[in-house]
Amino acid sequence: MTTTDFGVTNGREDVRDLLGMRQPGAWLVVGIFLASTWIVIAYSVGDVTAVWPMALAGVIISAAVVAIVVVPGDPLPRAATIALTLAGPIACFCTLSVTPSATASAILLGWAHSGIDAVYCFMCVRGRRVAPWLGLAAEAVVYGWWGHSVGEPILGSAAIVAIAIAPLTMATLFSFTLRPTARAVFALRAQTMTQVARLAAEAAADDERATQVRMLDKVARPMLERIASGADLTADERIDCALLEAHLRDRLRAPLMSALDLDEPAYQARRNGVEVVFIDDFRVDTADGDDRPIDPRVASAVSDLATRVLDDAREGQVYVRLSPPDRDVAASVLHRRVDGTSVRSEIDRHGAVHTFC
């Protein structure tokens, strides 16, 4: 990603958006322009000494017209600027090199520089104000050389391109108005998107906070009220306190396990005397980076496998671990029994389960 003249870093926004150069109508205009160019070439082939230089000039102009529309970046990239600037004098040279005399038609003498001068006008709008004038000056030199070669005054021949001065001047002046406006529009758009993102994040945080409050109100309030009453807790209530503490710890330390519906199996396993440990390295690894979702195949496999192991366990320890993203082993479930034996199951990144005893 590159920072543009408008301070945009997503590499997509430039002045073409304000000019409608990405709309389907722009390609309609380009198509009409190119069709007109090649019609003029076909009309003029009978007046030239060779056809292929005329065709080459047509290809150069056609490529330049397409490039000014499709090449991204603002201002126009340097390589594209150089190529488009040189396209004018080269196309004019190709055409004039096969134009035998100054008695040729005005269409034959003017079509090449007229076509590329339209590109020069858009180059000004796209942030390159000097290069088009250099290209126009180079065209004048080419026309002067041609006039001298056919016995016409050099200045008079060079003046043929003077007709482009007016539109190019207008385009240059227009760019001084349009580009600051575009800069302001894109800056305002960026501020709006930032504000919308901030508001969305705040709304999501509020929703999550409300969800957590409702969960605590449902799960923890009865026990807190029982404790606040000052009455002695029974043995079962003390066990419930320990289970509740483990449940709340899991939600803070491994929130993804709750999303995998492992809260209830873990609660029942702990009531049966099983020590349950959840390790969520997936969220830890992505906390400061991209918030990538877990693969649905892995999520389903972890949920099914961990639920089955927790339901079957009656003693020992059960460890459920989600690995950081892009690991070959996406998750693992370990059941360590009191007799020292253990069963370890691994889930690969495709959701396949591999069990080792």
N, C-alpha and C positions, 0 to 999 in steps of 0.2 A: 504494500500500500504506500502511496506517495501523497504528500501534501500538495495540494493544488494552489493556484493563485487565489482561490476563494477560501482557502483554509479547510477544504474538504479532504478527508483522509480515506474515504471508502473507495476511491479510485473510479467512481461512476458519475458523480455529478459534475457537469461543466455547463458552459453557456449554451450548448446544443439543446439542453432541456428547455430553456426559455425561447429558443428560436424554433422549436418544434421539429428539430432535425432527426428526432428518433421516432416520429410519428409516421404512419403509413403514407400520409399525404406527401411527406418529404420525398419518399421513393417514387411517387407519381411524378413529382416535379423533376427529379433526376432522370427518370425514364424519358420524359418528354424532351428534356435538354439533350440527352444522348442521342435520341432518335433524330432530333433536328440537326445535330452535328454530323451524323453519318449520312443524312439526306443531302446536306451541303457538300460533303465529300463526294458522294455519288454524282451530284450535279456538276462538280468541277473537274472530274477526272479527264474529261475531254480536252481541257485547256492546259494540262501539265505535261511535261516530258516523260514522267515516270509515275506510276501509280503507287508503288510500295512506300515511298516517303510520305505521301499523303495518308496512307493507311496507318503508318507508324505514328504520325502526328495525331491521328484520331484515337489510337490506342492510348497514347500518352495523356491526352486531354480527358479521355474517358476514365482512366485510372485516377487522375487527379481529382475529378469531380466526385468519384466514389470515395476516395480517401478523405476528402474534406468533410464528408458526412460520417464515415464510420470510424476514423482514427480517434481513439479516446484521449483524454488529457486536457488540462487547461492550465496554462496556455498550451497551444499545440506543441507536441514534442519536437525537439530540435531536428531529429532525423527527418521527420515528415515535413517540417518547415523547409529544410534544405532541398528535399526532393521536389516539393511543390513549387518552390521558387525557380528551380532549374527547368521545371517542366515547360514554362512559358517560352523562354528563348529557344529551347531545343525543338519544341513543336513548331515554332515560327521558322526556325532554320530548315527543318524538314520540308515544310511547305514551300518556302521561298526558293529553296535549292532546285526545285523543279518547276518554278514559275518563270517562264522565259522572258517576260518583259513587263514594263509598267503599264502596258495597255490591257493587261488582264483585268477581269471584272473586279468590282469592288468586293463582291462576296469572296472570291478567291484570295484577294489580298488581305481581307480582314477577319475571316472566320477563325483562324488559329488563335490570334491574340485576343479576339473577343471572347472566345470560349474560356481561355485560361484566365482572363481578367476577372471573370465572374468568381473563379476560385480565389483570386487575390483579394477580392472584396470580403469574402468569408474568412480569409486568413486574418484580416484586420480585426474582424469581430471576435475571432478566436484567440486574440491576444498577441498576434504577431503583426505589428504595425510597420516595421522597417523593411522586413523581407519582401513584402509585395511591391514596394516601391523600387527595391533593387531589381526585382524580376522585371518590372515594367521598363526600367532603364536598360536592362540587358536586352529586352525586346527591341527597344529603340535602336540599340547598337546593331542588332541583327538586321533590322530593316534598313539602317544606313548602309551597312555592308552590301546588302542586296541591291539597293539603289545605285551604289557606286559600280557594282558589277554589271548592271544593265544600262549604265550610262545616264542615270538620273541623279539629280542633286541629292547629296547625302542627307542634308537637313530636311529637305522636302520628303524624302522617303521615311526618315525617322519620325516625322510628324504624323505619320499614319496612325501611330499608337496613341497620339495625344487625346483621342476621343475617350480613352479609358481614364484620363486624369480626373474627370468630374465624378464618375461613380466611385472611384477609389478614394477620392477626397471625402466624399460623403460617408463611405464605409469607415474611414479612419475617424472622422468626427463622431459618427454614430457609436463607435466602439468606446469612446471616452464617456459616453452617456450610459450605454448598455452595461458595460462591465462593472462599474461601481454598483449599479442597480442589482445586477446578478449576484455580486458579492454580498449585498445586504439581504437579498432573498434567501440565499443559501445559508447565511449565518442565522437568520431568523428560523429557517427550517431546522437547522441543527439544534438551536436552543429549544424549539418546540419538541423535537424528538427526545432531547435530554430530559425536559420537564415531564413529558408523558412517561418516559421510562422510570423517572424518579417517583412519580405518582403511582405507577403500577407496582413498583417495588414496595412503596409504603402501604398500598392497599393489600398486597400479598402478605406483608408482615403483620398487618392488623388482623387479617383473616387467620393467619397461623396463630397469632397470640390469642384470638378468641377461641380457636379450636383447642389450644392447650389449656385455656382457662376452663372451658367446658369439661375437658377430660379430667382435670384435677378436681373440679367440683364434683364430678360423678365418682371418681375413684378414691380421692384422698379426703374429701370433706367428712364423710361419716366417721372415719378413724380419727381425724383431727378433733372433731367434736367430742368423740369418746374420750380422747386423751385430755382435752380441755375441761371435761367435767370433773376431773380430779379423782375419779374412781379407779380402783386397782384393775389392771388388765388381767384377763384370764390367760391361761397358757395358749389357748387357740388364738386369742387376739394378739398375743405377742408374735405368734407365728405369722399371722396375717400382716402385722407391721413389717416383719422382715421380708415377706413376699412383696408387699407394696413398695418397700424401699428398693428391692431388686428390680421391680418393674419400672419404677421411675428412673432408676439409674440406666436401664437399658434404653429407655426412650431418649435420654440425653446423650448417651455414649454411642448408641447404634440405632439411630432413628429409622434407618432403612429396614431394619428387622420388623418394625411395626408395620411398615408398608407391605411386607411379605406375609402378614397375618401370622406372625410367630408369637405374639403376646400371650394368647390363651394356651397354646401348647407349652410354652415356657413356664407359665403360672402353674399348670397342672403338674408338670414334671418337678418343679420345686416343692410342691405340696407332697410329692411322693418321696422327697428326700434327695433329689438329684441336684447337684450343683450345675447351674447353667451359666455359661459365659458367652456373650455375644461380642464379636469383634468386627467393627465396620470400618475396614481400611479403604473401602471404595469411596465413601463420602469424605474421609480425611484427606485422601489424595487429590480429590477434585474440589476441595473447599476454596482454594485460591486460584483455580483455573476454570476451565470450561465445565459447566454443570451438565455433564453428560449423563443421560439416563442409563440405567442398567439394562443389559440385553434382555428382552422378554423371555427368551429361552432359558437364560441363566436364572432369572428371577423365578420362573415357574419350577425349575429343577430344584433350586435351593428351598423354596417353600415346601414342595412335596417331600423332599428328602429329610429336611430338618423336622418337619411335622411328624413324619413317621418315626424318626429316631427318638424324638422327645416323648411321643406317645408310648413307645415300647420300653423306654428306660424306666427302671425302678431303683436304681442305685448308681453310684459313681459320678462321673463328671461328663458333661456334654459341651463341646466347644463348637460354635458355629462362626465361621470367619468368612467375610467377603474380602477378596483380594483387591488391590488397586487395579484400575483399568489397564487393559492391554497385556495382562499377564496370561500365560498359558493356562494356569490354574485359576479359574475365576472365583471359586469358593471351595470351602472344605467343611466337612462335618466330622468331628472326632468324638467317639464315645469311649471313655476310659473307665473300665469297670474296677471294682474294689479288689478283685483277685489279680490285678496287674495286667490283664489282657485288654486289648483295645481294638476297635474297628474304626478305620479311617476311610472316608469317602471323599473323593475329589470330583469337582465339576469343572469341565474345561470351558473354554470361551464359546463353544457351540451348544452348551447345555447337556453334554453327555456325562454320565455318572460313571466313575471308576472307583471300585471298592477294594481296600487292602486290609487284611487282617493281621 
